[in-house]
Amino acid sequence: MSLRPLSIVLLASVSFAASKAFPRFSASSGMCGANPNCVSTLDQRQGRHMEAWRYYDTRAEALARLEKMLRHTLGVTIYPGGVDYVHAEFKTTFLRFTHDVEFFLPIDQPVIHFRSSSRIGIWDLGRNHRRMVRLGERWLEEQPKQKAPGFKFPAPPDGT
């Protein structure tokens, strides 16, 4: 009895399973490529680029706050990836499309980089961009209320 056909089947199934996994965020995977329904902090092209989110506490505290914020978001499944990475899957409410969002906190910068992309289709009607704007606004609201180094709070409107 030859094991050759069995090994080919096993090898094919392992490579298929690996190809379905979402790639870990890096400078190259953080780019949108030809995907028109993607936004990223690392892709500098117009219509694809968004600003990274800044944090003023430790990376561990920022990661914990990010995961907490995502847990309180409707239609999201979170896949933590260690001390510097989170992968989140967002399901749209209408047709249940899946959008992948990767978050990366580099060790040398107090920022959160992200990439948000639809899994299928060529146009998402701006859904990824709007989601990341909304999440970015929530991120700013949930920042610790302490004064960050080099940050000047705006003067109150009445001048006091």
Phi, psi and omega in degrees: 000131182266137178269357184301309180299323179295318181293327178292317179297315179296317180297317179296319181290325177294317181291327177294316180297320180293326182288339179280341181290144179282132183292146179293142183299132174209177180302324181278319180286342178284352177277155181275341183064218181274358184290113182283347182255050184222144171230150183204151175282343182261348179268117186273359182289144179301136181088345179248334187277137170226156180283142176292155179269134181267149171227157187238009176243204182282161179297320179297318179293320179295318179296317178297318179293322177298312180297321178296317179299318180293322178299332180265023179247133181293140172073025182240141171243132186252136176236091180300148183229028178111208187275354186220010190210141172220135173247129179235140175250123177254133175255130177288149184286328187280295184256005177062035174290148179259131174242132179263134175234125176252138176239136181225129179248098182294151184289334187261004180217141178274058181225161173246115174273153178211160174220127180234126186213143174281144180287324182230163177090168180246354179209134182244017179059030178078013185298315181298316180297312180298319179298316183288328174296313181297315178295322178297321176295318176296321179301315179297320179296328185266006176295148175304144185276023178265157180286125180274152179301130178078001182258130178250122177290143178293151179292147177299154184299330182273001176083004180272000000 
